[in-house]
Amino acid sequence: MDIDNIRSIIDESYWKFAKTMPHIPHFYTLRVKAAHDEDFIQLVECIRSYGYDESWGRMVLRYLDLDGWKYWTMGARVESTSLVNRARLDRPERSIVQNPRPFRPTIEWHEVFCPITKSFVPKQSELRLDGSE
């Protein structure tokens, strides 16, 4: 992992305040607004590979602390992840180390991102190349 590259991706991202949740102040960046989908994927994979697990309500999410911010996604597979969240830390940062436990999606989503159209499209349950159903 190149932490300086992750910092550049973060700096180049547009972060919008989540005004529908003022009681949980945080910001988010949308995949569809990313200059390059590969950069968005790299940020998501960094959170999932080097982050730590922490409970949020009944869910366990993976977080990454970096430069005074805490970053996380909502637990869908990478191809279905639509945003990255961040909130200011109110405690010291945790060290960035490889998480020994592989990331396991905690929610299934019915759409996947298409980088060509920069939109989400319905997920196919199985692709058959022979035309059979």
C-alpha positions, 0 to 999 in steps of 0.5 A: 500500500502506498499511503501517499497515493491514498492521501492523494486519492482522498485529497482529490475526492469531493467530500459532502456533508451528510446533512440527513444525519446531523446527529452523526456528523460525517462526510461521504464521497460518491463512486460516481463522482470519482475521477477514476474508478480505479482510485475509488477501488484502491481507497475501498480496498485499502480500508478493507485490507488495513482497517480495523473492525468495530461495531456500529449498532448491530453491524460490524464495519471496517474502519481506517484512521488516517490524518485525523479522520476515520474512513469506512464503507457500508460493507457491500462487495467492492463492485457494489460499493457506492460511497466512502464515509469519513468522520473526524476522529475524537481520539488518537489514531489507530496504527495502520497495519494489515488486518489478519482477517479478510474482509467479508461483505456484511450486506448484499446489494442488488446492483454493481457499478459500471465504470463505462456508464458511471452508473449502477446496473442490476446485478446478474445472478449468473452469466451464461455465455451459451445463451441458456437460462 
